[in-house]
C-alpha cells in the first residue's frame, strides 16, 4: 500500500503526515472535525488557550466516537439499548 504525504492544519498549526491512501480522507476529515469542535468551544465558552481547547475537543470527540462505535460493534448490551429506546420513546411522546 502506498503512502501519501499530507499536511494537516489543526488550530493554526500544520502537521506533516505520511498516511496510506485509504487513510488520507479519514485523516483530513478528522482534522476538520477537530477544528470545528475547537471553534465551537472557543465561541461558546470563555476559553482561549489552544491546549485547553484541544483537550476539551478531544474529550468530546472521543466520547462521541466511543458511543457510536459501541453500537456499530454490537457492544451495547440489551438492557442499555432498551433503556435508551425507552428514553427516546418518552421524549417522542412528550413532543406529541
C-alpha positions, 0 to 999 in steps of 0.5 A: 500500500502506498503512502501519501504525504499530507499536511494537516492544519489543526488550530493554526498549526500544520502537521506533516503526515505520511498516511496510506491512501485509504487513510488520507480522507479519514485523516483530513476529515478528522482534522476538520472535525477537530477544528470545528469542535475547537471553534465551537468551544472557543465561541461558546465558552470563555476559553482561549488557550489552544491546549485547553481547547484541544483537550476539551475537543478531544474529550468530546470527540472521543466520547462521541466516537466511543458511543457510536462505535459501541453500537456499530460493534454490537457492544451495547448490551440489551438492557442499555439499548432498551433503556435508551429506546425507552428514553427516546420513546418518552421524549417522542411522546412528550413532543406529541 
